[in-house]
């Protein structure tokens, strides 16, 4: 596959548009790679400092969650072409995503509360 020549599906692009698109995709791939390497490095450093666990894992989890959101933004923006949409359409994508994040946090807190209450009452 030759990446120097536009594919047949994109022949309606002129040379400048094609080069801009290629540059944007390469920039995104590099950013995603750097973020992934930072995530793996943080996990390895945490594992090296706390080999048996028990450290402040909340901060590592929070860091991983934030980095994952950064990757999602770049993937949706470039590869799913959301950057080229109107502001209101972007909001219609963002609001369900925020609701999903809220639901994950709410279920995790509720699960922790339920677990603590179960241990306190010693019922199960």
C-alpha positions as CSV (number, residue, x, y, z in Angstrom):
1,X,0.0,0.0,0.0
2,X,1.4,3.3,-1.0
3,X,0.6,6.1,1.4
4,X,2.1,8.8,-0.7
5,X,-0.7,8.6,-3.3
6,X,-4.4,9.3,-2.3
7,X,-6.7,6.3,-2.4
8,X,-9.5,6.1,-4.9
9,X,-12.1,6.9,-2.2
10,X,-10.5,10.3,-1.6
11,X,-9.9,11.4,-5.2
12,X,-12.2,14.4,-4.7
13,X,-9.6,15.9,-2.4
14,X,-7.0,18.2,-3.8
15,X,-3.4,17.7,-2.9
16,X,-3.4,20.2,-0.1
17,X,-6.5,18.7,1.6
18,X,-5.0,15.2,1.4
19,X,-1.7,16.4,2.9
20,X,-3.5,18.2,5.7
21,X,-5.6,15.1,6.5
22,X,-2.5,12.9,6.5
23,X,-0.7,15.3,8.8
24,X,-3.6,15.4,11.2
25,X,-3.8,11.6,11.4
26,X,-0.1,11.2,11.9
27,X,-0.2,13.9,14.7
28,X,-3.0,12.0,16.4
29,X,-1.2,8.7,16.1
30,X,1.9,10.2,17.7
31,X,-0.1,11.8,20.5
32,X,-1.9,8.6,21.2
33,X,1.4,6.7,21.3
34,X,2.9,9.2,23.7
35,X,-0.1,9.1,26.0
36,X,-0.1,5.3,26.0
37,X,3.7,5.1,26.8
38,X,3.1,7.6,29.7
39,X,0.3,5.4,31.0
40,X,2.4,2.2,30.8
41,X,5.3,4.0,32.4
42,X,3.1,5.3,35.3
43,X,1.8,1.8,35.9
44,X,5.4,0.3,35.9
45,X,6.7,3.0,38.3
46,X,3.7,2.4,40.6
47,X,4.4,-1.4,40.5
48,X,8.1,-0.7,41.2
49,X,7.4,1.6,44.2
50,X,4.6,-0.6,45.6
51,X,5.4,-4.2,44.5
52,X,2.9,-5.7,47.0
53,X,0.2,-3.1,46.3
54,X,-1.3,-1.0,49.1
55,X,-0.1,2.4,47.8
56,X,-2.2,5.3,46.8
57,X,-3.8,3.4,43.9
58,X,-6.6,6.0,43.7
59,X,-4.2,8.5,42.1
60,X,-3.0,6.0,39.6
61,X,-6.6,5.0,38.7
62,X,-7.5,8.7,38.4
63,X,-4.5,9.4,36.2
64,X,-5.4,6.4,34.0
65,X,-9.0,7.6,33.7
66,X,-7.9,11.1,32.6
67,X,-5.4,9.7,30.1
68,X,-8.1,7.5,28.7
69,X,-10.4,10.4,28.2
70,X,-7.6,12.3,26.4
71,X,-7.3,9.3,24.1
72,X,-11.0,9.1,23.5
73,X,-11.2,12.8,22.6
74,X,-8.4,12.4,20.0
75,X,-9.9,9.2,18.6
76,X,-13.4,10.7,18.3
77,X,-12.1,14.0,17.0
78,X,-9.9,12.8,14.2
79,X,-10.9,9.2,13.3
80,X,-14.6,9.7,13.8
81,X,-14.5,13.2,12.2
82,X,-16.3,14.9,15.2
83,X,-13.9,17.9,14.9
84,X,-15.6,18.8,11.6
85,X,-19.1,18.9,13.1
86,X,-21.2,21.8,14.5
87,X,-21.0,22.7,18.1
88,X,-24.5,21.4,18.9
89,X,-23.8,18.0,17.4
90,X,-20.6,17.8,19.5
91,X,-22.7,18.5,22.6
92,X,-25.1,15.8,21.7
93,X,-22.2,13.4,21.7
94,X,-20.6,14.8,24.8
95,X,-23.7,14.7,27.1
96,X,-24.3,11.0,26.9
97,X,-20.6,10.4,27.4
98,X,-20.6,12.5,30.5
99,X,-23.7,10.6,31.7
100,X,-21.8,7.3,31.2
101,X,-18.9,8.6,33.2
102,X,-21.3,9.8,36.0
103,X,-23.0,6.3,36.0
104,X,-19.7,4.5,36.3
105,X,-18.7,6.7,39.3
106,X,-22.1,6.4,40.9
107,X,-22.2,2.6,40.6
108,X,-18.6,2.3,42.0
109,X,-19.5,4.5,45.0
110,X,-22.7,2.7,45.6
111,X,-21.0,-0.7,45.3
112,X,-18.4,0.4,47.8
113,X,-21.1,1.6,50.2
114,X,-23.0,-1.6,49.8
115,X,-19.8,-3.6,50.5
116,X,-19.0,-1.6,53.6
117,X,-22.6,-1.9,54.9
118,X,-22.5,-5.7,54.3
119,X,-19.3,-6.0,56.3
120,X,-20.7,-3.8,59.0
121,X,-23.9,-5.8,59.4
122,X,-22.2,-9.1,58.7
123,X,-25.3,-10.4,57.0
124,X,-23.9,-12.2,54.0
